[in-house]
Amino acid sequence: MGAMAHQANWGASQTAKELLPLVYEELRRLASDKFFPERPGQTLPPTALAHDWRSVAGVNYLLERSANPAPPFTRLATNILGQTGMTSYGDTNAAGKGPFFYRVGIRSP
């Protein structure tokens, strides 16, 4: 791609047609690696919605979902053990059915 850019006359539409798809493909790959890294042993289906939130290690969290921003919310999971920095949860039943609103809470002992 660098060689094409160096040799290209940037005013030529043919060069842009050849170069832009390569640039976008590389940007998508970089974004995917940065924002959606796969974790070892990941079992989340590709259609699941992943939820990440800032968390404290050792704290038990709960996750709830609703079809609108007002209650009632349905509890999806309890006892989600917080990790240092960020914790994630995959909602495997939400894909294609939303929109949904989520809230995270701290589970009382």
N, C-alpha and C positions, 0 to 999 in steps of 0.2 A: 504494500500500500504506500509506503514511503517513497519508493522508486517512482510509482505512478504520479504522486503529488509533485515530486521534483521535476519530472519530465513534462508535466502537464502545462498546458496553457489554460489558466483558470477561467478564461472567458469562453472556452469551447464547451458547448453543451454536451457533446459526446463524452468528454472527460468527466463532467459532473455526473452523468448517467452511470458511468462505470464506477466512479469513486464513492458516491453517496451510499449505495447499498453496502459497500465494504465498511464504511465508517459506522453506519447504524448497526451493522452486525457486531462489530467490535464493542460499541457502546452498550448494546444489550447484554453481551457476554460479561463485560465488566460490572454492569449494574447487578446482574443476576448473582455474580460471585460475591459482590459486596453486600447486597441487601438480603439475599436468600441463600446463605451458605448451608449446605447439607451437613447435618451432624452425623457422626458415626452411629450406625444402627437406627437411623431415622425410618419410621414406619408410617409417617403421615401420608395419606393418599394425595395425589396432585389436585383433587377437587376440594380438599378441606380448607377452611379459612383459619389461618394462624393468627393468634392474638399474643402480642408481646407487651409486657408492662414492666416498669421499674419495680424491683422487689428487694426484699431483705432476706438473706439466707436464713433458713430454719423457720420462717413464718409460714403458717398454713393459710392459703388463700382460697377463695371460692369465686366461681365465674357464673354469671347469670346472663340471660338473653331475653329480649322482648322484641315484638314486631313494631313497637313505637317507643319513643323516649320516656313515656310515663309508665308507671307500674300497671299491671303486674309483670314481673320478671320471672322467668322459669330458671330454676337452678340447673346448671349443666354439670358442674363438678364441684366437689368439696375436697378438702385435704390436698390441694395442689401445693406441694412443698416449694417454697421460694428459693431461688438460686441467687447468688451474689450478682447484683447488677440488674439482670433481666430474667424474667420467667416467661415461658411460652406455653400455650395450650392450643390444640387444634380442634376446631369444631367441625367434625366430619359429617354432620347432618344439615349444614346450613347452605351448602353450595347450590346456587340457582334458585333459592327459595326466598331470599331477602326482599327488601332490606331488613337488617336486624340491628339492634342496638345492644351493646354489651356493657356490663359493669363488673368490676372486680372489687371484692371485699376481703377483709381479713376475717378468718374464721375464729370465733371465740372458742377458748378451751372448754 
